[in-house]
Amino acid sequence: MIRFRLPELLADKAFREKQRLDWKDVAISTGIHRSTLSRMLNTPGYNATTDNLNLLCRYFNCQVGDVATYIAGEETDGK
């Protein structure tokens, strides 16, 4: 199963920039709707678009492998 590492990335970015950041800031800066970010955070196996992954990589200044990780042996229902 794919797990998005967005909370960790947000915490790291806030620490680096020495300011408080929240998901509203991510949504405004990337153009990704807050409900989409919420689904990425809370829905196991959420199917993100490459456009959204690109926007997140640009915002967090990271690689795709930093945004998501594969967890072996854990699969979502019906997949």
Distance bins in CASP14 RR format, pairs under 12 A and 6 or more apart:
PFRMAT RR
TARGET T0000
AUTHOR 0000-0000-0000
RMODE 2
METHOD distances of the structure
MODEL  1
1 43 0 0 0 0 0 1 0 0 0 0 0
1 44 1 0 0 1 0 0 0 0 0 0 0
1 45 1 0 1 0 0 0 0 0 0 0 0
1 46 0 0 0 0 0 1 0 0 0 0 0
1 47 0 0 0 0 0 1 0 0 0 0 0
1 68 0 0 0 0 0 1 0 0 0 0 0
1 69 0 0 0 0 1 0 0 0 0 0 0
1 70 1 0 0 1 0 0 0 0 0 0 0
1 71 1 0 1 0 0 0 0 0 0 0 0
1 72 0 0 0 0 1 0 0 0 0 0 0
1 73 1 0 0 1 0 0 0 0 0 0 0
1 74 1 0 1 0 0 0 0 0 0 0 0
1 75 1 0 1 0 0 0 0 0 0 0 0
1 76 1 0 1 0 0 0 0 0 0 0 0
1 77 0 0 0 0 0 1 0 0 0 0 0
1 78 0 0 0 0 0 1 0 0 0 0 0
1 79 0 0 0 0 1 0 0 0 0 0 0
2 40 0 0 0 0 1 0 0 0 0 0 0
2 43 0 0 0 0 0 1 0 0 0 0 0
2 44 0 0 0 0 1 0 0 0 0 0 0
2 45 1 0 1 0 0 0 0 0 0 0 0
2 46 1 0 0 1 0 0 0 0 0 0 0
2 47 0 0 0 0 1 0 0 0 0 0 0
2 48 0 0 0 0 1 0 0 0 0 0 0
2 53 0 0 0 0 0 1 0 0 0 0 0
2 64 0 0 0 0 0 1 0 0 0 0 0
2 65 0 0 0 0 0 1 0 0 0 0 0
2 67 0 0 0 0 1 0 0 0 0 0 0
2 68 1 0 1 0 0 0 0 0 0 0 0
2 69 1 0 0 1 0 0 0 0 0 0 0
2 70 1 0 1 0 0 0 0 0 0 0 0
2 71 1 0 0 1 0 0 0 0 0 0 0
2 72 0 0 0 0 0 1 0 0 0 0 0
2 73 0 0 0 0 0 1 0 0 0 0 0
2 74 0 0 0 0 1 0 0 0 0 0 0
2 75 0 0 0 0 0 1 0 0 0 0 0
2 76 0 0 0 0 1 0 0 0 0 0 0
2 79 0 0 0 0 0 1 0 0 0 0 0
3 40 0 0 0 0 1 0 0 0 0 0 0
3 41 0 0 0 0 0 1 0 0 0 0 0
3 42 0 0 0 0 0 1 0 0 0 0 0
3 43 0 0 0 0 0 1 0 0 0 0 0
3 44 1 0 0 1 0 0 0 0 0 0 0
3 45 1 0 0 1 0 0 0 0 0 0 0
3 46 0 0 0 0 1 0 0 0 0 0 0
3 48 0 0 0 0 0 1 0 0 0 0 0
3 65 0 0 0 0 0 1 0 0 0 0 0
3 67 0 0 0 0 0 1 0 0 0 0 0
3 68 1 0 0 1 0 0 0 0 0 0 0
3 69 1 0 1 0 0 0 0 0 0 0 0
3 70 1 0 0 1 0 0 0 0 0 0 0
3 71 1 0 1 0 0 0 0 0 0 0 0
3 72 0 0 0 0 0 1 0 0 0 0 0
3 73 0 0 0 0 0 1 0 0 0 0 0
3 74 0 0 0 0 1 0 0 0 0 0 0
3 76 0 0 0 0 0 1 0 0 0 0 0
4 10 0 0 0 0 0 1 0 0 0 0 0
4 26 0 0 0 0 0 1 0 0 0 0 0
4 32 0 0 0 0 0 1 0 0 0 0 0
4 36 0 0 0 0 0 1 0 0 0 0 0
4 37 0 0 0 0 1 0 0 0 0 0 0
4 38 0 0 0 0 0 1 0 0 0 0 0
4 39 0 0 0 0 1 0 0 0 0 0 0
4 40 1 0 1 0 0 0 0 0 0 0 0
4 41 1 0 0 1 0 0 0 0 0 0 0
4 42 0 0 0 0 1 0 0 0 0 0 0
4 43 0 0 0 0 1 0 0 0 0 0 0
4 44 0 0 0 0 1 0 0 0 0 0 0
4 45 0 0 0 0 1 0 0 0 0 0 0
4 46 1 0 0 1 0 0 0 0 0 0 0
4 47 0 0 0 0 0 1 0 0 0 0 0
4 48 1 0 0 1 0 0 0 0 0 0 0
4 52 0 0 0 0 0 1 0 0 0 0 0
4 53 0 0 0 0 1 0 0 0 0 0 0
4 56 0 0 0 0 1 0 0 0 0 0 0
4 60 0 0 0 0 0 1 0 0 0 0 0
4 64 0 0 0 0 0 1 0 0 0 0 0
4 65 0 0 0 0 0 1 0 0 0 0 0
4 66 0 0 0 0 0 1 0 0 0 0 0
4 67 1 0 0 1 0 0 0 0 0 0 0
4 68 1 0 1 0 0 0 0 0 0 0 0
4 69 0 0 0 0 1 0 0 0 0 0 0
4 70 0 0 0 0 0 1 0 0 0 0 0
4 71 0 0 0 0 0 1 0 0 0 0 0
5 11 0 0 0 0 0 1 0 0 0 0 0
5 12 0 0 0 0 1 0 0 0 0 0 0
5 13 0 0 0 0 0 1 0 0 0 0 0
5 40 0 0 0 0 0 1 0 0 0 0 0
5 41 0 0 0 0 0 1 0 0 0 0 0
5 53 0 0 0 0 0 1 0 0 0 0 0
5 56 0 0 0 0 1 0 0 0 0 0 0
5 57 0 0 0 0 0 1 0 0 0 0 0
5 60 0 0 0 0 1 0 0 0 0 0 0
5 62 0 0 0 0 1 0 0 0 0 0 0
5 63 0 0 0 0 0 1 0 0 0 0 0
5 64 0 0 0 0 0 1 0 0 0 0 0
5 65 0 0 0 0 1 0 0 0 0 0 0
5 66 1 0 0 1 0 0 0 0 0 0 0
5 67 1 0 0 1 0 0 0 0 0 0 0
5 68 1 0 0 1 0 0 0 0 0 0 0
5 69 1 0 0 1 0 0 0 0 0 0 0
5 70 0 0 0 0 0 1 0 0 0 0 0
5 71 0 0 0 0 0 1 0 0 0 0 0
6 12 0 0 0 0 0 1 0 0 0 0 0
6 13 0 0 0 0 0 1 0 0 0 0 0
6 21 0 0 0 0 0 1 0 0 0 0 0
6 22 0 0 0 0 0 1 0 0 0 0 0
6 23 0 0 0 0 1 0 0 0 0 0 0
6 26 1 0 0 1 0 0 0 0 0 0 0
6 27 0 0 0 0 0 1 0 0 0 0 0
6 30 0 0 0 0 0 1 0 0 0 0 0
6 32 0 0 0 0 0 1 0 0 0 0 0
6 36 0 0 0 0 0 1 0 0 0 0 0
6 37 1 0 0 1 0 0 0 0 0 0 0
6 38 0 0 0 0 0 1 0 0 0 0 0
6 39 0 0 0 0 0 1 0 0 0 0 0
6 40 1 0 0 1 0 0 0 0 0 0 0
6 41 1 0 1 0 0 0 0 0 0 0 0
6 42 0 0 0 0 0 1 0 0 0 0 0
6 46 0 0 0 0 0 1 0 0 0 0 0
6 48 0 0 0 0 0 1 0 0 0 0 0
6 52 0 0 0 0 0 1 0 0 0 0 0
6 53 0 0 0 0 0 1 0 0 0 0 0
6 56 1 0 0 1 0 0 0 0 0 0 0
6 57 0 0 0 0 0 1 0 0 0 0 0
6 59 0 0 0 0 0 1 0 0 0 0 0
6 60 0 0 0 0 1 0 0 0 0 0 0
6 62 0 0 0 0 0 1 0 0 0 0 0
6 66 0 0 0 0 0 1 0 0 0 0 0
6 67 1 0 0 1 0 0 0 0 0 0 0
6 68 0 0 0 0 1 0 0 0 0 0 0
6 69 0 0 0 0 0 1 0 0 0 0 0
7 13 0 0 0 0 0 1 0 0 0 0 0
7 14 0 0 0 0 0 1 0 0 0 0 0
7 21 0 0 0 0 0 1 0 0 0 0 0
7 22 0 0 0 0 0 1 0 0 0 0 0
7 23 0 0 0 0 1 0 0 0 0 0 0
7 26 0 0 0 0 0 1 0 0 0 0 0
7 37 0 0 0 0 0 1 0 0 0 0 0
7 40 0 0 0 0 0 1 0 0 0 0 0
7 41 1 0 0 1 0 0 0 0 0 0 0
7 42 0 0 0 0 0 1 0 0 0 0 0
7 60 0 0 0 0 0 1 0 0 0 0 0
7 67 0 0 0 0 0 1 0 0 0 0 0
8 14 0 0 0 0 0 1 0 0 0 0 0
8 15 0 0 0 0 0 1 0 0 0 0 0
8 41 0 0 0 0 0 1 0 0 0 0 0
8 60 0 0 0 0 1 0 0 0 0 0 0
8 62 0 0 0 0 0 1 0 0 0 0 0
8 66 0 0 0 0 1 0 0 0 0 0 0
8 67 0 0 0 0 1 0 0 0 0 0 0
8 68 0 0 0 0 0 1 0 0 0 0 0
8 69 0 0 0 0 1 0 0 0 0 0 0
9 15 0 0 0 0 0 1 0 0 0 0 0
9 16 0 0 0 0 0 1 0 0 0 0 0
9 21 0 0 0 0 0 1 0 0 0 0 0
9 23 0 0 0 0 0 1 0 0 0 0 0
9 26 0 0 0 0 1 0 0 0 0 0 0
9 30 0 0 0 0 0 1 0 0 0 0 0
9 37 0 0 0 0 0 1 0 0 0 0 0
9 40 0 0 0 0 0 1 0 0 0 0 0
9 41 0 0 0 0 0 1 0 0 0 0 0
9 56 1 0 0 1 0 0 0 0 0 0 0
9 57 0 0 0 0 1 0 0 0 0 0 0
9 59 0 0 0 0 1 0 0 0 0 0 0
9 60 1 0 1 0 0 0 0 0 0 0 0
9 61 0 0 0 0 1 0 0 0 0 0 0
9 62 1 0 0 1 0 0 0 0 0 0 0
9 63 0 0 0 0 0 1 0 0 0 0 0
9 64 0 0 0 0 0 1 0 0 0 0 0
9 65 0 0 0 0 0 1 0 0 0 0 0
9 66 1 0 0 1 0 0 0 0 0 0 0
9 67 1 0 0 1 0 0 0 0 0 0 0
9 68 0 0 0 0 0 1 0 0 0 0 0
9 69 0 0 0 0 0 1 0 0 0 0 0
10 16 0 0 0 0 0 1 0 0 0 0 0
10 17 0 0 0 0 0 1 0 0 0 0 0
10 19 0 0 0 0 0 1 0 0 0 0 0
10 20 0 0 0 0 0 1 0 0 0 0 0
10 21 1 0 1 0 0 0 0 0 0 0 0
10 22 1 0 0 1 0 0 0 0 0 0 0
10 23 1 0 0 1 0 0 0 0 0 0 0
10 24 0 0 0 0 0 1 0 0 0 0 0
10 25 0 0 0 0 1 0 0 0 0 0 0
10 26 1 0 0 1 0 0 0 0 0 0 0
10 27 0 0 0 0 0 1 0 0 0 0 0
10 29 0 0 0 0 0 1 0 0 0 0 0
10 30 0 0 0 0 0 1 0 0 0 0 0
10 37 0 0 0 0 1 0 0 0 0 0 0
10 40 0 0 0 0 0 1 0 0 0 0 0
10 41 0 0 0 0 1 0 0 0 0 0 0
10 56 0 0 0 0 0 1 0 0 0 0 0
10 59 0 0 0 0 1 0 0 0 0 0 0
10 60 0 0 0 0 1 0 0 0 0 0 0
10 62 0 0 0 0 0 1 0 0 0 0 0
10 67 0 0 0 0 0 1 0 0 0 0 0
11 17 0 0 0 0 0 1 0 0 0 0 0
11 20 0 0 0 0 0 1 0 0 0 0 0
11 21 0 0 0 0 1 0 0 0 0 0 0
11 22 0 0 0 0 0 1 0 0 0 0 0
11 60 0 0 0 0 0 1 0 0 0 0 0
12 21 0 0 0 0 0 1 0 0 0 0 0
12 60 1 0 0 1 0 0 0 0 0 0 0
12 61 0 0 0 0 0 1 0 0 0 0 0
12 62 0 0 0 0 1 0 0 0 0 0 0
12 66 0 0 0 0 1 0 0 0 0 0 0
12 67 0 0 0 0 0 1 0 0 0 0 0
13 19 0 0 0 0 1 0 0 0 0 0 0
13 20 0 0 0 0 0 1 0 0 0 0 0
13 21 1 0 0 1 0 0 0 0 0 0 0
13 22 0 0 0 0 0 1 0 0 0 0 0
13 25 0 0 0 0 1 0 0 0 0 0 0
13 26 0 0 0 0 1 0 0 0 0 0 0
13 29 0 0 0 0 0 1 0 0 0 0 0
13 56 0 0 0 0 0 1 0 0 0 0 0
13 59 0 0 0 0 1 0 0 0 0 0 0
13 60 1 0 1 0 0 0 0 0 0 0 0
13 61 0 0 0 0 1 0 0 0 0 0 0
13 62 0 0 0 0 1 0 0 0 0 0 0
13 66 0 0 0 0 0 1 0 0 0 0 0
14 20 1 0 0 1 0 0 0 0 0 0 0
14 21 1 0 1 0 0 0 0 0 0 0 0
14 22 0 0 0 0 1 0 0 0 0 0 0
14 23 0 0 0 0 0 1 0 0 0 0 0
14 25 0 0 0 0 1 0 0 0 0 0 0
14 26 0 0 0 0 0 1 0 0 0 0 0
14 60 0 0 0 0 0 1 0 0 0 0 0
15 21 0 0 0 0 1 0 0 0 0 0 0
16 60 0 0 0 0 0 1 0 0 0 0 0
16 61 0 0 0 0 1 0 0 0 0 0 0
16 62 0 0 0 0 0 1 0 0 0 0 0
17 25 0 0 0 0 0 1 0 0 0 0 0
17 29 0 0 0 0 0 1 0 0 0 0 0
17 59 0 0 0 0 0 1 0 0 0 0 0
17 60 0 0 0 0 0 1 0 0 0 0 0
17 61 0 0 0 0 0 1 0 0 0 0 0
19 25 0 0 0 0 1 0 0 0 0 0 0
21 27 0 0 0 0 0 1 0 0 0 0 0
21 28 0 0 0 0 0 1 0 0 0 0 0
21 29 0 0 0 0 1 0 0 0 0 0 0
21 59 0 0 0 0 0 1 0 0 0 0 0
21 60 0 0 0 0 0 1 0 0 0 0 0
22 28 0 0 0 0 0 1 0 0 0 0 0
22 29 0 0 0 0 0 1 0 0 0 0 0
22 34 0 0 0 0 1 0 0 0 0 0 0
22 37 0 0 0 0 0 1 0 0 0 0 0
23 29 0 0 0 0 0 1 0 0 0 0 0
23 30 0 0 0 0 0 1 0 0 0 0 0
23 31 0 0 0 0 0 1 0 0 0 0 0
23 32 0 0 0 0 1 0 0 0 0 0 0
23 33 0 0 0 0 0 1 0 0 0 0 0
23 34 1 0 0 1 0 0 0 0 0 0 0
23 35 0 0 0 0 0 1 0 0 0 0 0
23 36 0 0 0 0 0 1 0 0 0 0 0
23 37 1 0 1 0 0 0 0 0 0 0 0
23 38 1 0 0 1 0 0 0 0 0 0 0
23 39 0 0 0 0 0 1 0 0 0 0 0
23 40 0 0 0 0 0 1 0 0 0 0 0
23 41 1 0 0 1 0 0 0 0 0 0 0
23 42 0 0 0 0 0 1 0 0 0 0 0
23 56 0 0 0 0 0 1 0 0 0 0 0
23 59 0 0 0 0 0 1 0 0 0 0 0
24 30 0 0 0 0 0 1 0 0 0 0 0
24 31 0 0 0 0 0 1 0 0 0 0 0
24 32 0 0 0 0 0 1 0 0 0 0 0
24 33 0 0 0 0 0 1 0 0 0 0 0
24 34 1 0 0 1 0 0 0 0 0 0 0
24 37 0 0 0 0 1 0 0 0 0 0 0
24 38 0 0 0 0 0 1 0 0 0 0 0
25 31 0 0 0 0 0 1 0 0 0 0 0
25 32 0 0 0 0 0 1 0 0 0 0 0
25 34 0 0 0 0 0 1 0 0 0 0 0
25 37 0 0 0 0 0 1 0 0 0 0 0
25 59 0 0 0 0 1 0 0 0 0 0 0
25 60 0 0 0 0 0 1 0 0 0 0 0
26 32 1 0 0 1 0 0 0 0 0 0 0
26 33 0 0 0 0 0 1 0 0 0 0 0
26 34 0 0 0 0 1 0 0 0 0 0 0
26 36 0 0 0 0 0 1 0 0 0 0 0
26 37 1 0 0 1 0 0 0 0 0 0 0
26 38 0 0 0 0 0 1 0 0 0 0 0
26 40 0 0 0 0 0 1 0 0 0 0 0
26 41 0 0 0 0 0 1 0 0 0 0 0
26 52 0 0 0 0 0 1 0 0 0 0 0
26 55 0 0 0 0 1 0 0 0 0 0 0
26 56 1 0 0 1 0 0 0 0 0 0 0
26 58 0 0 0 0 0 1 0 0 0 0 0
26 59 1 0 0 1 0 0 0 0 0 0 0
26 60 0 0 0 0 1 0 0 0 0 0 0
26 67 0 0 0 0 0 1 0 0 0 0 0
27 33 1 0 0 1 0 0 0 0 0 0 0
27 34 1 0 1 0 0 0 0 0 0 0 0
27 35 0 0 0 0 1 0 0 0 0 0 0
27 36 0 0 0 0 1 0 0 0 0 0 0
27 37 1 0 1 0 0 0 0 0 0 0 0
27 38 0 0 0 0 1 0 0 0 0 0 0
27 40 0 0 0 0 0 1 0 0 0 0 0
27 41 0 0 0 0 0 1 0 0 0 0 0
27 52 0 0 0 0 0 1 0 0 0 0 0
27 55 0 0 0 0 0 1 0 0 0 0 0
27 56 0 0 0 0 0 1 0 0 0 0 0
27 59 0 0 0 0 0 1 0 0 0 0 0
28 34 0 0 0 0 1 0 0 0 0 0 0
28 37 0 0 0 0 0 1 0 0 0 0 0
28 55 0 0 0 0 0 1 0 0 0 0 0
28 59 0 0 0 0 0 1 0 0 0 0 0
29 37 0 0 0 0 0 1 0 0 0 0 0
29 55 0 0 0 0 1 0 0 0 0 0 0
29 56 0 0 0 0 0 1 0 0 0 0 0
29 58 0 0 0 0 1 0 0 0 0 0 0
29 59 1 0 1 0 0 0 0 0 0 0 0
29 60 0 0 0 0 0 1 0 0 0 0 0
29 61 0 0 0 0 0 1 0 0 0 0 0
30 36 0 0 0 0 1 0 0 0 0 0 0
30 37 0 0 0 0 1 0 0 0 0 0 0
30 40 0 0 0 0 0 1 0 0 0 0 0
30 51 0 0 0 0 0 1 0 0 0 0 0
30 52 1 0 0 1 0 0 0 0 0 0 0
30 53 0 0 0 0 0 1 0 0 0 0 0
30 54 0 0 0 0 1 0 0 0 0 0 0
30 55 1 0 1 0 0 0 0 0 0 0 0
30 56 1 0 0 1 0 0 0 0 0 0 0
30 57 0 0 0 0 1 0 0 0 0 0 0
30 58 1 0 0 1 0 0 0 0 0 0 0
30 59 1 0 1 0 0 0 0 0 0 0 0
30 60 0 0 0 0 1 0 0 0 0 0 0
30 67 0 0 0 0 0 1 0 0 0 0 0
31 37 0 0 0 0 1 0 0 0 0 0 0
31 51 0 0 0 0 0 1 0 0 0 0 0
31 52 0 0 0 0 1 0 0 0 0 0 0
31 54 0 0 0 0 0 1 0 0 0 0 0
31 55 1 0 0 1 0 0 0 0 0 0 0
31 56 0 0 0 0 0 1 0 0 0 0 0
31 58 0 0 0 0 0 1 0 0 0 0 0
31 59 0 0 0 0 1 0 0 0 0 0 0
32 38 0 0 0 0 0 1 0 0 0 0 0
32 39 0 0 0 0 0 1 0 0 0 0 0
32 40 0 0 0 0 1 0 0 0 0 0 0
32 41 0 0 0 0 0 1 0 0 0 0 0
32 48 0 0 0 0 1 0 0 0 0 0 0
32 49 0 0 0 0 1 0 0 0 0 0 0
32 51 0 0 0 0 1 0 0 0 0 0 0
32 52 1 0 1 0 0 0 0 0 0 0 0
32 53 0 0 0 0 0 1 0 0 0 0 0
32 54 0 0 0 0 0 1 0 0 0 0 0
32 55 1 0 1 0 0 0 0 0 0 0 0
32 56 1 0 0 1 0 0 0 0 0 0 0
32 57 0 0 0 0 0 1 0 0 0 0 0
32 58 0 0 0 0 0 1 0 0 0 0 0
32 59 0 0 0 0 1 0 0 0 0 0 0
32 67 0 0 0 0 0 1 0 0 0 0 0
33 39 0 0 0 0 1 0 0 0 0 0 0
33 40 0 0 0 0 0 1 0 0 0 0 0
33 49 0 0 0 0 0 1 0 0 0 0 0
33 52 0 0 0 0 1 0 0 0 0 0 0
33 55 0 0 0 0 0 1 0 0 0 0 0
34 40 0 0 0 0 0 1 0 0 0 0 0
34 41 0 0 0 0 0 1 0 0 0 0 0
34 42 0 0 0 0 0 1 0 0 0 0 0
35 41 0 0 0 0 0 1 0 0 0 0 0
35 42 0 0 0 0 0 1 0 0 0 0 0
35 43 0 0 0 0 0 1 0 0 0 0 0
35 46 0 0 0 0 0 1 0 0 0 0 0
36 42 0 0 0 0 0 1 0 0 0 0 0
36 43 0 0 0 0 0 1 0 0 0 0 0
36 46 0 0 0 0 1 0 0 0 0 0 0
36 47 0 0 0 0 0 1 0 0 0 0 0
36 48 0 0 0 0 1 0 0 0 0 0 0
36 49 0 0 0 0 1 0 0 0 0 0 0
36 51 0 0 0 0 0 1 0 0 0 0 0
36 52 1 0 0 1 0 0 0 0 0 0 0
36 53 0 0 0 0 0 1 0 0 0 0 0
36 55 0 0 0 0 0 1 0 0 0 0 0
36 56 0 0 0 0 0 1 0 0 0 0 0
37 43 0 0 0 0 0 1 0 0 0 0 0
37 46 0 0 0 0 0 1 0 0 0 0 0
37 48 0 0 0 0 0 1 0 0 0 0 0
37 52 0 0 0 0 1 0 0 0 0 0 0
37 55 0 0 0 0 0 1 0 0 0 0 0
37 56 0 0 0 0 1 0 0 0 0 0 0
37 59 0 0 0 0 0 1 0 0 0 0 0
37 67 0 0 0 0 0 1 0 0 0 0 0
38 46 0 0 0 0 1 0 0 0 0 0 0
39 45 0 0 0 0 1 0 0 0 0 0 0
39 46 1 0 1 0 0 0 0 0 0 0 0
39 47 0 0 0 0 1 0 0 0 0 0 0
39 48 0 0 0 0 1 0 0 0 0 0 0
39 49 0 0 0 0 0 1 0 0 0 0 0
39 52 0 0 0 0 0 1 0 0 0 0 0
40 46 1 0 1 0 0 0 0 0 0 0 0
40 47 0 0 0 0 1 0 0 0 0 0 0
40 48 1 0 1 0 0 0 0 0 0 0 0
40 49 0 0 0 0 0 1 0 0 0 0 0
40 52 1 0 0 1 0 0 0 0 0 0 0
40 53 0 0 0 0 1 0 0 0 0 0 0
40 55 0 0 0 0 0 1 0 0 0 0 0
40 56 0 0 0 0 1 0 0 0 0 0 0
40 67 0 0 0 0 1 0 0 0 0 0 0
40 68 0 0 0 0 1 0 0 0 0 0 0
41 48 0 0 0 0 0 1 0 0 0 0 0
41 56 0 0 0 0 0 1 0 0 0 0 0
41 67 0 0 0 0 0 1 0 0 0 0 0
41 68 0 0 0 0 0 1 0 0 0 0 0
43 76 0 0 0 0 1 0 0 0 0 0 0
43 77 0 0 0 0 0 1 0 0 0 0 0
44 71 0 0 0 0 1 0 0 0 0 0 0
44 74 1 0 0 1 0 0 0 0 0 0 0
44 75 0 0 0 0 1 0 0 0 0 0 0
44 76 1 0 1 0 0 0 0 0 0 0 0
44 77 0 0 0 0 1 0 0 0 0 0 0
44 78 0 0 0 0 0 1 0 0 0 0 0
44 79 0 0 0 0 1 0 0 0 0 0 0
45 68 0 0 0 0 1 0 0 0 0 0 0
45 69 0 0 0 0 0 1 0 0 0 0 0
45 70 0 0 0 0 0 1 0 0 0 0 0
45 71 0 0 0 0 1 0 0 0 0 0 0
45 74 0 0 0 0 1 0 0 0 0 0 0
45 75 0 0 0 0 1 0 0 0 0 0 0
45 76 1 0 1 0 0 0 0 0 0 0 0
45 77 0 0 0 0 1 0 0 0 0 0 0
45 78 0 0 0 0 0 1 0 0 0 0 0
45 79 1 0 0 1 0 0 0 0 0 0 0
46 52 0 0 0 0 0 1 0 0 0 0 0
46 53 0 0 0 0 0 1 0 0 0 0 0
46 68 0 0 0 0 1 0 0 0 0 0 0
46 76 0 0 0 0 1 0 0 0 0 0 0
46 79 0 0 0 0 0 1 0 0 0 0 0
47 53 0 0 0 0 0 1 0 0 0 0 0
47 68 0 0 0 0 0 1 0 0 0 0 0
47 76 0 0 0 0 1 0 0 0 0 0 0
47 79 0 0 0 0 1 0 0 0 0 0 0
48 54 0 0 0 0 0 1 0 0 0 0 0
48 55 0 0 0 0 0 1 0 0 0 0 0
48 56 0 0 0 0 1 0 0 0 0 0 0
48 57 0 0 0 0 0 1 0 0 0 0 0
48 64 0 0 0 0 0 1 0 0 0 0 0
48 67 0 0 0 0 1 0 0 0 0 0 0
48 68 1 0 0 1 0 0 0 0 0 0 0
49 55 0 0 0 0 1 0 0 0 0 0 0
49 56 0 0 0 0 0 1 0 0 0 0 0
50 56 0 0 0 0 0 1 0 0 0 0 0
50 57 0 0 0 0 0 1 0 0 0 0 0
50 64 0 0 0 0 1 0 0 0 0 0 0
50 67 0 0 0 0 0 1 0 0 0 0 0
50 68 0 0 0 0 0 1 0 0 0 0 0
51 57 0 0 0 0 0 1 0 0 0 0 0
51 58 0 0 0 0 0 1 0 0 0 0 0
52 58 0 0 0 0 0 1 0 0 0 0 0
52 59 0 0 0 0 0 1 0 0 0 0 0
52 64 0 0 0 0 0 1 0 0 0 0 0
52 67 0 0 0 0 1 0 0 0 0 0 0
52 68 0 0 0 0 0 1 0 0 0 0 0
53 59 0 0 0 0 0 1 0 0 0 0 0
53 60 0 0 0 0 0 1 0 0 0 0 0
53 62 0 0 0 0 0 1 0 0 0 0 0
53 63 0 0 0 0 0 1 0 0 0 0 0
53 64 1 0 1 0 0 0 0 0 0 0 0
53 65 0 0 0 0 1 0 0 0 0 0 0
53 66 0 0 0 0 0 1 0 0 0 0 0
53 67 1 0 0 1 0 0 0 0 0 0 0
53 68 1 0 0 1 0 0 0 0 0 0 0
54 60 0 0 0 0 0 1 0 0 0 0 0
54 62 0 0 0 0 0 1 0 0 0 0 0
54 63 0 0 0 0 0 1 0 0 0 0 0
54 64 0 0 0 0 1 0 0 0 0 0 0
54 67 0 0 0 0 1 0 0 0 0 0 0
55 61 0 0 0 0 0 1 0 0 0 0 0
55 62 0 0 0 0 0 1 0 0 0 0 0
55 64 0 0 0 0 0 1 0 0 0 0 0
55 67 0 0 0 0 0 1 0 0 0 0 0
56 62 0 0 0 0 1 0 0 0 0 0 0
56 63 0 0 0 0 0 1 0 0 0 0 0
56 64 0 0 0 0 1 0 0 0 0 0 0
56 65 0 0 0 0 0 1 0 0 0 0 0
56 66 0 0 0 0 1 0 0 0 0 0 0
56 67 1 0 1 0 0 0 0 0 0 0 0
56 68 0 0 0 0 1 0 0 0 0 0 0
57 63 1 0 0 1 0 0 0 0 0 0 0
57 64 1 0 0 1 0 0 0 0 0 0 0
57 65 0 0 0 0 1 0 0 0 0 0 0
57 66 1 0 0 1 0 0 0 0 0 0 0
57 67 1 0 0 1 0 0 0 0 0 0 0
57 68 0 0 0 0 0 1 0 0 0 0 0
58 64 0 0 0 0 0 1 0 0 0 0 0
58 67 0 0 0 0 0 1 0 0 0 0 0
59 66 0 0 0 0 0 1 0 0 0 0 0
59 67 0 0 0 0 1 0 0 0 0 0 0
60 66 1 0 0 1 0 0 0 0 0 0 0
60 67 1 0 0 1 0 0 0 0 0 0 0
60 68 0 0 0 0 0 1 0 0 0 0 0
61 67 0 0 0 0 0 1 0 0 0 0 0
62 68 0 0 0 0 0 1 0 0 0 0 0
63 69 0 0 0 0 0 1 0 0 0 0 0
64 70 0 0 0 0 0 1 0 0 0 0 0
73 79 0 0 0 0 0 1 0 0 0 0 0
END
